[in-house]
C-alpha cells in the first residue's frame, strides 16, 4: 500500500502560481497572441521621433562634420586666387602662384624643352614629407607683374602638373634687385 505524503511545508504547484498569474502556462499562452499583435512602434534612436529612423534624422544632418568642413566655390583653386596672377612662362600663358613658403620655383616638364636643362639638380622637400626629392633645374623666361625675369627653376614630372607656375622667394629677390 502506498502512503500519501503530506508535508505542510511543500506547497502544491497550483497554489504557487496564484500569487503571480503571469507564471502559469495558461496565462502565457493566452497573452502570446496579444503580444504578437501589439508590436512596439519603431522610433528614431537619436531624437525619439516616430516619423523617421536614425539615418534620416534631421538632428544628425544639422551637425554633420561633412557639411561643416566643406568649402564651396566656383573656381577649383579659389583659395589660391588672391596669390595667383596671369603671366607668360617660356611663351606659355599660365597662372603664376606666388608661394612665400617656397625657396625655389617649380614648373611642369611639359612647359620646358630639353635644351633648357642646365645639368644641375636641386633637392626639394615637401612640408608634409620627410623624404627629399631630386629635381633637375631648367632656365626659364618669365613675363609677369614682377617684370621680365630669366631664372632657374626645378622641373617636376608631367603627372604632377597642376597647371600653374610656382614662383618662389629666390626669383622675387632677383626681380627686386633688378629694379
Secondary structure, DSSP 8 states (H G I E B T S, - for coil): -------TT---HHHHHHH-GGGSHHHHHHHHHHHHHS------TTT--SSS-GGG-HHHHHT-HHHHS----SSTTGGGGGGEEEEEETTEEEEEEE-TT-SS-EEEGGG--GGGEEEEEEEEE-TT-SSEEEEEEEEEEEEETTEEEEEEEEEE-GGG--SEEEE-HHHHHHHHHH-
